[in-house]
Amino acid sequence: MAMLFGLFQGLMPLIGYFAGFSFAKQISDYDHWIAFTLLGGIGLKMFIEGLKPIDPHCEINTNPFKWRVLIPLALATSIDALATGIVFVPFPNRIAFAVITIGLISFLFSIIGVYLGVHFRHRIKINAELPGGIFLFLIGLKILLEHLLSI
């Protein structure tokens, strides 16, 4: 599970980067707005989802470790990473580091998440979407402000 999530999360920004690279010259005047819109929108969506109460009685009805469950889940959760790959078009020297970092962090956090979920799911009541959404929004805002203030 962790290998699959790390692989999908790491490769999707690379695919998005190469797709965006083909039209980088056309979007260089407003790429900072694209980055802000993508990261800010994803962050805002995560934040709003994080405000929903966690159902302590929620039970899993399917086996999440089957390939037919894991592959679509890994793909669905990495679509935003595909879109964020466009953010790296103006920073070609950072894409390799980003891809490796995103893949490794996704791999490690998948292992940690499964461990915590199995051992502590009824005791831990933390909704990680709230801080995650805030951080994504702030990263998008930082990119936008860096560009706007450097003009």
SULWOCOR-V487615 format. One record per residue. RES is the residue in one letter. NEAR is the number of other ideal C-beta (glycine too) atoms within 8 Angstrom. Layout:
RES_NEAR, RES_NEAR
This chain:
M_9, A_11, M_7, L_10, F_14, G_14, L_10, F_14, Q_15, G_14, L_11, M_13, P_17, L_11, I_10, G_15, Y_13, F_9, A_9, G_13, F_9, S_6, F_7, A_11, K_5, Q_5, I_11, S_8, D_4, Y_7, D_13, H_11, W_8, I_11, A_13, F_12, T_9, L_14, L_15, G_12, G_8, I_13, G_17, L_10, K_9, M_13, F_13, I_9, E_9, G_12, L_6, K_6, P_3, I_7, D_5, P_6, H_4, C_6, E_4, I_5, N_3, T_6, N_5, P_9, F_6, K_8, W_5, R_6, V_11, L_12, I_9, P_8, L_9, A_13, L_9, A_7, T_10, S_13, I_9, D_9, A_13, L_11, A_10, T_13, G_17, I_14, V_12, F_15, V_12, P_7, F_8, P_8, N_4, R_8, I_13, A_6, F_7, A_10, V_12, I_9, T_8, I_12, G_13, L_10, I_8, S_14, F_12, L_10, F_8, S_12, I_9, I_8, G_8, V_10, Y_8, L_10, G_8, V_7, H_6, F_8, R_8, H_4, R_5, I_6, K_6, I_4, N_7, A_7, E_10, L_11, P_7, G_11, G_17, I_10, F_9, L_13, F_13, L_9, I_10, G_15, L_10, K_8, I_13, L_12, L_8, E_9, H_9, L_8, L_6, S_5, I_4
